[in-house]
Amino acid sequence: MSDKKPFNEEDRNISEGGPMDNPEQYKTDKKTITEMHKEEMTVDTIPMEDLKQEKKEEGNKRATKSNSSSEEKFPE
């Protein structure tokens, strides 16, 4: 078994990067699980915000694309 203790919200420190500068690309100011544990550093994460946006776009195939996840990640 693993010798890791259970994860709780108090264990998450403030991240040094921007609000979406994390592997999952969620808007957060806390460190992610992949940043907290060394063995998770090699795991390829799925950018969840991009995935959610693409799923919405696929639902309405005839619509014109009017938004971009890059606009949220890199505001002017």
VOBA-1610 file (N, C-alpha, C; in pm, whole numbers, padded with zeros to 5 digits, always signed):
BEGIN
Met+00083-00120+00000Met+00000+00000+00000Met+00087+00125+00000Ser+00025+00234-00022Ser+00094+00362-00025Ser+00106+00419+00116Asp+00213+00491+00140Asp+00230+00555+00270Asp+00185+00701+00269Lys+00110+00739+00166Lys+00059+00876+00158Lys-00057+00895+00254Lys-00064+01013+00313Lys-00180+01043+00398Lys-00295+01091+00310Pro-00418+01084+00358Pro-00532+01130+00278Pro-00519+01279+00243Phe-00566+01314+00126Phe-00559+01451+00077Phe-00671+01535+00136Asn-00638+01656+00179Asn-00741+01750+00220Asn-00706+01889+00171Glu-00801+01979+00176Glu-00786+02113+00120Glu-00674+02192+00188Glu-00648+02168+00316Glu-00544+02243+00387Glu-00404+02209+00337Asp-00388+02094+00271Asp-00258+02053+00220Asp-00216+02129+00094Arg-00309+02194+00030Arg-00280+02262-00096Arg-00226+02402-00068Asn-00104+02429-00114Asn-00043+02560-00099Asn-00082+02650-00215Ile-00054+02778-00200Ile-00079+02875-00306Ile+00022+02852-00418Ser-00025+02851-00542Ser+00059+02829-00658Ser+00128+02959-00698Glu+00248+02947-00756Glu+00322+03066-00800Glu+00275+03117-00936Gly+00212+03032-01017Gly+00173+03068-01153Gly+00041+03142-01160Gly-00004+03165-01283Gly-00131+03231-01307Gly-00248+03141-01273Pro-00371+03194-01279Pro-00487+03116-01236Pro-00514+02992-01321Met-00470+02990-01447Met-00492+02871-01530Met-00360+02807-01571Asp-00252+02840-01498Asp-00121+02785-01527Asp-00101+02656-01449Asn-00183+02556-01481Asn-00173+02425-01418Asn-00213+02320-01520Pro-00175+02195-01498Pro-00198+02093-01601Pro-00343+02073-01641Glu-00435+02079-01544Glu-00575+02059-01577Glu-00640+02185-01633Gln-00575+02298-01617Gln-00620+02429-01665Gln-00751+02473-01603Tyr-00770+02438-01475Tyr-00882+02493-01398Tyr-00840+02628-01343Lys-00935+02718-01326Lys-00904+02846-01265Lys-00888+02824-01114Thr-00765+02833-01066Thr-00738+02814-00924Thr-00608+02884-00888Asp-00597+02919-00762Asp-00471+02976-00714Asp-00397+02877-00625Lys-00447+02755-00617Lys-00385+02650-00534Lys-00302+02556-00622Lys-00209+02485-00559Lys-00131+02385-00631Lys-00219+02264-00662Thr-00192+02200-00776Thr-00269+02082-00814Thr-00205+01957-00755Ile-00275+01846-00764Ile-00224+01720-00711Ile-00096+01681-00783Thr-00088+01708-00913Thr+00033+01673-00988Thr+00152+01757-00944Glu+00130+01876-00893Glu+00240+01958-00843Glu+00279+01920-00701Met+00189+01859-00628Met+00214+01826-00488Met+00293+01697-00469His+00279+01601-00560His+00340+01470-00544His+00437+01442-00658Lys+00559+01404-00623Lys+00664+01381-00722Lys+00626+01273-00824Glu+00562+01166-00779Glu+00528+01056-00871Glu+00419+01095-00970Glu+00348+01203-00946Glu+00244+01249-01037Glu+00297+01344-01145Met+00423+01384-01136Met+00480+01480-01231Met+00487+01425-01373Thr+00492+01294-01390Thr+00503+01235-01524Thr+00368+01196-01582Val+00261+01224-01513Val+00126+01190-01559Val+00078+01296-01657Asp+00027+01254-01772Asp-00029+01348-01869Asp-00173+01377-01829Thr-00200+01501-01797Thr-00335+01538-01756Thr-00414+01588-01875Ile-00544+01586-01862Ile-00634+01634-01967Ile-00677+01776-01930Pro-00659+01873-02020Pro-00707+02009-01990Pro-00860+02010-01986Met-00916+02005-01867Met-01060+01986-01849Met-01144+02100-01906Glu-01098+02223-01893Glu-01176+02336-01945Glu-01188+02327-02097Asp-01080+02289-02165Asp-01084+02271-02310Asp-01180+02158-02348Leu-01174+02049-02272Leu-01259+01934-02298Leu-01407+01970-02284Lys-01442+02045-02179Lys-01581+02087-02158Lys-01628+02176-02272Gln-01542+02269-02314Gln-01579+02362-02421Gln-01598+02286-02553Glu-01510+02193-02583Glu-01523+02115-02707Glu-01649+02031-02706Lys-01685+01977-02591Lys-01807+01896-02582Lys-01930+01982-02611Lys-01933+02105-02560Lys-02045+02196-02589Lys-02051+02227-02739Glu-01936+02252-02799Glu-01931+02285-02941Glu-01976+02168-03027Glu-01941+02047-02990Glu-01981+01930-03067Glu-02131+01906-03059Gly-02194+01952-02951Gly-02338+01935-02936Gly-02417+02016-03037Asn-02363+02127-03081Asn-02431+02214-03177Asn-02343+02227-03301Lys-02350+02130-03388Lys-02259+02122-03503Lys-02278+02233-03606Arg-02398+02291-03615Arg-02424+02393-03715Arg-02387+02534-03668Ala-02352+02549-03543Ala-02320+02682-03488Ala-02179+02724-03528Thr-02157+02853-03529Thr-02026+02908-03556Thr-01949+02918-03425Lys-01823+02884-03429Lys-01742+02893-03307Lys-01722+03039-03271Ser-01763+03074-03149Ser-01755+03214-03108Ser-01670+03234-02984Asn-01615+03126-02930Asn-01532+03141-02811Asn-01409+03052-02822Ser-01311+03082-02738Ser-01186+03007-02741Ser-01133+02996-02599Ser-01080+02881-02565Ser-01022+02865-02432Ser-00895+02949-02418Ser-00829+02979-02529Ser-00710+03063-02525Ser-00743+03204-02478Glu-00862+03252-02511Glu-00901+03386-02466Glu-00911+03392-02315Glu-00955+03284-02253Glu-00964+03281-02107Glu-00826+03264-02043Lys-00740+03184-02105Lys-00608+03159-02048Lys-00515+03278-02063Phe-00527+03348-02174Phe-00436+03458-02205Phe-00514+03586-02233Pro-00575+03646-02131Pro-00651+03769-02155Pro-00557+03884-02193Glu-00609+03977-02266Glu-00526+04090-02311Glu-00496+04186-02200
//
